[in-house]
Amino acid sequence: MPFFYRAETRELNEITRREAGGSFIQLSDGFTHYELNNPDAEETVVLVHGFSCPYFVYDLTFEFLTQSGFRVLRYDLLGRGFSDKPDMEYNIDLFVRQLGDLLDGLRFTRPVSLVGLSTGGPITAAYTARFPERVSKLVLIDPIGARPLPFAPAVKVVALPFVGEAILNLVRSDSLAWKIASFFNTEVAGEFTSRYTVQMQYKGFRHAILSTIRSHTLDACPEVYERIGKMDKPVLLFWGRKDHTVPFRHSNVLRAAMPNMEFHVIENCGHIPHHEKPDEVNPTLLEFLKRPSFP
């Protein structure tokens, strides 16, 4: 029997989906909420968000890449935003399947460039490792998976039966948003927090978060990045120097696993550098995406 969370008072249905805006597509595991711009452009970039913040975390990147002429797709992972929140196991296989189903459902036939933020890192890396012919380039932004996270002991506590449910029933919505984002510049945190907490009203959100933890989706998985390092695949890595969610020192593991990748450090920046420092990230991102994959 599903656990009752007192803060989850709304259902995702036809009415609430219409209120959300964007587009929806029925996939094998439920409805996925997405947005697609420049549908007729030749080059496609797919933006995959992280552990719990839905696709609005890519607002500035989505707009910039759209104006730069790319076909740009962003979507909410299952359990987040306005995508369905089924009662199931939220593991890497689920998220990789969702990405593949979405590309198939939208009839994307040419290879795409993938951008993965935080937990989107191992999702996009795993998809690339399994389907290399469908990916032209890979961009990672402060990805998890190199080493155990600093809050791994707390994650183990949350993973305990009944304990996790009790904790998530008590945690404040704005507190969770703040910890996830790990802002260096707190001036951009207010609007982010208010938009983040909207999804927390919908039934199934906390179950999805808890299942993601219990399914070891946040665990270290350096072998996935090592597989990418053995491929002839262009990779770009961004990292905020002041990231407290996924510490900067973790980048050393990925640089060793993928020695041929391009690495850019964003100074005075936290966990989401594309949001905090778009003027620094966007030009580098654009140059990388426009560069021929095979010189």
Secondary structure, DSSP 8 states (H G I E B T S, - for coil): -----TT--B--SHHHHHHH-SEEEEETTEEEEEEEE-TT-SSEEEEE--SS--GGGGHHHHHHHHHTT-EEEEE--TTSTTS---SS---HHHHHHHHHHHHHHTT--S-EEEEEETTHHHHHHHHHHH-GGGEEEEEEES-S-SS--TTHHHHHHHTSTTHHHHHHHHS-HHHHHHHHH--SSGGGHHHHHHHHGGGGGBTTHHHHHHHHHHTTTTS--HHHHHHHHTSS--EEEEEETT-TTTTGGGHHHHHHHSTTSEEEEESS--S-HHHH-HHHHHHHHHHHHHS-S--
